[in-house]
Every structure is written in C-alpha cells, then in structure tokens.
Amino acid sequence: MVNAKFPAKFRHCLATLAAFSLLVVLFYAVPVRAQTFSEYLQGPMQHFKLNPAPGPAPEVIFDNAQHQPVRLGDFRGRVVLLNLWATWCGYCVREMPRLNALQNQLAAAGLVVLPVSVDRQGVDVAANWLEQKGYDGLKAFADPHYHIALAFETTGSLPVSFLIDRSGREVGRFYGEADWMAPEAIALIRAVLRGDGGRRG
C-alpha cells in the first residue's frame, strides 16, 4: 500500500510545483501592464495618462546637436522621457529646470531625458538656449517638422512628455507642464526603471 500511494502523492507534488513555477514565470515574463503604475498617479502626476495596453512606441527619427539623425530605438535598454518643447513656449521653459534636475538625479539608474525642440529654426536654437541656461544634464535634439507629434498622435499642445520603458513600450504620457521632481514623479519613474510596475518584493 505504501508503494502504491507514494507515486500518486509524488505526482501531485510535481504538478503543484509545476503550476507554481508557471505562475512565477508568467508574473515576471509577461510585459507589465500600465495600470499597475496607477498607485503613483497622485498629486502632480494625477494627470499622467497611462497607456492601458503598452505597445511599441513609434520608431521616430529626429536630429541631434550635430545635425545627425537619431532614432528613438537607439536608446533601447534605457527608460526614456521624450519631451516635446520649444524655446517660445512659456510652459516648456518653466518645465525645463525640472527635466534637467531629473536627468542629473536618475541618469545613473538608466533614465535618459530627450528634450526634442520643435522650433522651426532647428536644433541650433535649442542647443544655444540650453547652453545659455546652464542645463548641463540635457542634450539638444530637434524635430522642426513635428514628425514625433504626428507619429504619437498628440493634440499638438506643448509641452508633452512620453515615458517609454526599457523595451521601447510607451508607458504613458503627460500633456502640459509637469513637476518631474515631485516625489510622485520620481516614484513613477523609478518603478518603470525597475520594470516591476510597482512591485517592491
């Protein structure tokens, strides 16, 4: 009797272990759903628009300070905060010190802030402005023909920021001036950097 029951119990244990292992694999392997970040959407981040089903961000191309084309995909592996702005936009100008501080604080953790100017005169205007203001953490980029805005299907208002995870998926976006140094904003971005959707275990 002992020999007859042991294999059945053993098989049951194996089945239970396999089911548990599958759950663990799925928990960590399935792409994080945007709604798991909702706990951070408070205070200054309450107007952050989460993407309910994060998919690949558009593969847009824009210019760097050397007038060379840059692809958004070139930054794969890092969390990207893609910010559309202009030197003539008052809200953008007010937001820029916080973006600079955010880049300086979280660059080592894997964040890259990409301030892409839509000034019609091109990247030199943005580069000169950033240099004059002393925003040493930010590099100048430009998209004077609004290709990014069209690809991301935005309303056309400025500023607008897109938060993109390490795999190139858009987590969400923020329309208007944001306080990127607020605790809620830092917590949201750190969660995306961890790739855990808020899980701390």
C-alpha positions in Angstrom: 0.0 0.0 0.0 2.8 2.4 0.8 4.5 1.8 -2.5 1.2 2.3 -4.3 0.3 5.7 -2.7 3.7 7.2 -2.9 3.8 7.8 -6.7 0.4 9.4 -6.6 1.4 11.9 -3.9 4.7 12.5 -5.7 2.9 13.2 -9.0 0.6 15.6 -7.1 3.6 17.4 -5.6 5.2 17.7 -9.0 2.0 19.1 -10.6 1.7 21.7 -7.8 5.3 22.7 -8.2 5.0 23.0 -12.0 1.9 25.1 -11.6 3.6 27.4 -9.1 6.7 27.7 -11.3 4.5 28.6 -14.3 2.8 31.4 -12.3 6.2 32.8 -11.3 7.5 32.7 -14.8 4.3 34.5 -16.1 4.5 37.0 -13.3 7.9 38.2 -14.3 7.9 37.5 -18.1 4.6 39.0 -19.2 5.0 42.7 -20.1 4.0 45.0 -17.2 0.5 46.4 -17.7 0.3 50.2 -17.4 -2.4 50.0 -14.8 0.0 48.6 -12.2 1.6 52.0 -12.1 -1.7 53.7 -11.0 -0.6 54.0 -7.4 1.8 56.7 -8.4 -0.7 58.9 -10.2 -1.4 61.2 -7.4 -0.6 64.9 -6.7 1.3 66.4 -9.6 1.1 63.1 -11.5 -2.7 62.7 -11.3 -3.0 63.9 -15.0 -0.4 61.4 -16.3 -2.2 59.3 -18.9 -1.3 55.7 -18.6 -1.3 53.5 -21.7 -3.8 50.8 -20.9 -2.0 48.3 -23.2 1.6 49.4 -23.7 2.9 48.7 -27.2 6.0 49.6 -29.1 6.5 53.4 -29.3 6.7 54.7 -32.9 10.2 54.5 -34.4 10.7 58.2 -34.9 13.8 60.0 -36.2 15.0 63.4 -35.0 18.2 65.5 -35.1 20.9 65.7 -32.5 23.1 68.7 -31.8 25.5 67.7 -34.6 22.6 67.7 -37.1 22.8 63.9 -37.3 19.7 61.7 -37.4 18.9 59.9 -34.2 16.3 57.1 -33.8 14.3 56.6 -30.7 15.3 52.9 -30.9 18.9 53.9 -30.3 18.0 54.4 -26.6 16.5 50.9 -26.2 17.6 49.4 -22.9 17.1 52.7 -21.0 14.0 54.3 -19.7 13.3 57.4 -21.9 11.4 60.5 -21.1 10.8 62.1 -24.5 9.8 65.7 -24.1 8.5 67.9 -27.0 9.1 71.6 -26.3 10.0 74.9 -27.9 12.0 77.9 -26.7 9.0 80.2 -27.3 6.7 78.0 -25.1 6.4 79.5 -21.7 5.2 76.3 -20.0 8.1 74.4 -21.6 10.6 77.0 -20.4 9.3 76.6 -16.8 9.4 72.8 -17.0 13.0 72.6 -18.3 14.8 73.1 -14.9 13.0 70.1 -13.5 13.8 67.9 -16.5 17.4 68.9 -16.1 17.4 68.0 -12.4 15.6 64.7 -13.1 18.2 63.7 -15.7 21.0 64.5 -13.3 19.4 62.6 -10.5 18.4 59.4 -12.3 20.9 59.1 -15.2 23.0 56.6 -13.4 19.8 54.5 -12.8 19.2 54.2 -16.5 17.0 57.2 -17.3 17.6 59.4 -20.4 15.6 62.6 -20.8 15.3 63.6 -24.5 14.2 67.2 -24.9 13.2 67.5 -28.6 12.6 71.0 -29.7 10.0 71.8 -32.4 11.5 75.2 -33.1 11.3 75.9 -36.8 14.9 77.1 -36.9 16.2 73.7 -36.0 18.5 72.2 -33.3 20.9 75.1 -33.1 18.3 77.3 -31.4 17.6 74.7 -28.8 21.3 73.9 -28.2 22.1 77.6 -27.7 19.2 78.1 -25.4 20.1 75.1 -23.2 23.7 76.2 -23.0 22.8 79.7 -22.0 20.5 78.5 -19.3 23.3 76.1 -18.0 21.2 72.9 -18.2 24.2 70.7 -18.3 22.3 67.4 -17.9 20.4 67.8 -21.2 21.4 67.3 -24.8 19.7 69.2 -27.6 17.5 67.5 -30.1 15.1 68.8 -32.7 12.1 67.9 -34.8 11.1 71.1 -36.6 8.6 69.3 -38.8 6.6 67.7 -36.0 7.2 64.1 -37.1 7.1 62.9 -33.5 3.9 64.7 -32.7 2.3 63.1 -35.7 3.6 59.6 -35.0 2.5 59.7 -31.4 -0.9 61.2 -32.4 -0.7 64.1 -30.0 -3.0 67.1 -29.7 -0.3 69.4 -30.8 -0.1 71.3 -27.5 3.2 71.9 -25.8 4.9 70.6 -23.7 4.1 66.9 -23.9 6.2 64.1 -22.5 6.2 60.4 -23.3 7.5 57.9 -20.8 9.0 54.8 -22.5 10.3 51.7 -20.8 13.5 49.8 -21.4 11.8 47.6 -24.1 10.6 50.6 -26.1 7.0 50.5 -25.0 5.1 53.7 -24.1 4.0 53.5 -20.5 2.1 56.8 -20.8 2.2 60.5 -21.4 1.8 63.8 -19.8 0.2 66.8 -21.5 1.3 70.2 -20.2 3.9 71.3 -17.7 4.8 68.7 -15.2 6.7 68.8 -11.9 9.1 66.0 -12.7 10.9 66.4 -9.4 7.8 65.8 -7.3 8.0 62.6 -5.1 5.2 61.0 -7.1 7.0 61.6 -10.4 10.3 60.2 -9.1 8.5 57.2 -7.7 6.7 56.5 -11.0 9.9 56.7 -13.0 11.8 54.6 -10.5 9.1 51.9 -10.8 9.5 52.0 -14.6 13.3 51.8 -14.2 12.8 48.7 -12.0 10.4 47.3 -14.6 8.2 46.0 -11.9 5.1 48.0 -12.2 5.3 49.0 -8.6 6.3 45.6 -7.2 8.9 46.0 -4.5 9.3 42.4 -3.4 
